[in-house]
Amino acid sequence: MNIKHPIFITAGIALIFCGTVAIAAETHLNEAIKHTELALQSTEVKSIAQHMEEAKTHSEAAQSEQAADSHLNEGIKKLDEAVKESQLGAAELAKKAAQEALAHLKQASTAK
């Protein structure tokens, strides 16, 4: 096999990799939004806590896979607050923080 232009092959592989990373980050962000919305629909504080923890995990994964985004950073701070409040049994405070987190996560999602 005689490859005359290995630079094109390398560039193609790099483009595929970058596209895959961008899709993964977007998927994590979408999952974070989904779990935050589910937490807001929940009536039990245990369920709120579980969804908030999942949302935070996905948000942090999205953060590690994409360029810095102030809305994503703020969303993670609010998710952290929501997790703490829900673990303390303060469902209404957890939902308030979750609502603020959701607004930031949606902004981060549309900023791309």
N, C-alpha and C positions, 0 to 999 in steps of 0.2 A: 504494500500500500504506500503510495507516494503522496504525501500531503505537502502541497506547495505553499499553502497559506494558513499556518497554524494560528496566526494571530486572529483570524476570523472565527476560528473554532473557539478559541479562548474567549473572545468577546461575546460570542453567542452564549456560551455557558455562563458567563458573568451576568448577562441580561436575564437569563432564565432564573438564576439564583436571586437576583435583586427583585424580580417580579414575585417570586415565591415568598420572600421575606415580607414584601409589602402586603401580599394577600394574607399571610399569617397574622400580621399586626392588625389588619382590618378585621379579620375574623375574631381575634381576641377582643377587640374593642366592641364589636357587635355582640359578643357573648356577655361582656361586662354590662352593656346597655340592657340586654335581655334579663339578666339576673337582677339588675337594679329595678327594672319595671316589675318583675315578679315579687321582689321584696315590698314594693309599694302596694301591691295588691294583697299581700299577706295580712292575716289578722292575728296570727300567733307570733310572739316575739322570737321564739326559737326558729321559725321559718324565716323571719326577717334576717336574723343573724346568719343563718346558713347561706342565704342568697347574697347577703352583703360580703361575706367572706369569699364566695365564688366570684363575685363582681370584682373584688379587689385583686384576687389572683389573676384574673384575665386582664385587668387594667395594667397591672405591673408587667405582665408578659408583653402586652402591646407596647408599653413604655420602653422595654428593653429592645424591641425590634424595630423601632422607628425613631425618627429625629425628635429632638426635644419639642414639646408642645405644652404651652402654659395651661391650656384647658385640661389636658390630660393630667398634668401635675396637680392642678386644683381638684379635679375629680377624684384623684386618688386620696388626697387629703380629706375630702368630704366622705369618701367611702370608709376611710380609717375611723373617722369620727362616728359614722353610722354603725360600724362594727362594734366599737366600744360602747356606744349607747345601747345597742341591742343586747350586748352581753350583760349589761347592767339591768336589763329588763325595762328600759325606757323606750317603749315602742314608738311613741309619738315623736320624741327627739330623734330617734333613729330614722324615722320616715322623713323628718324635716331635712336631716343631713343627706339622706338618700335622694331626695328631690333635688337638692342643690348639686349633688354629684351627677345626677342624671343630666341636668342642664349642661354641665361642663363636658360630660362624655359625648353628648350629642354635638356640641360645638366642635370638639376634637374630631369627631367623625366626619363632619361636613367641611372641616378646614383643609382636607386633603385635596 
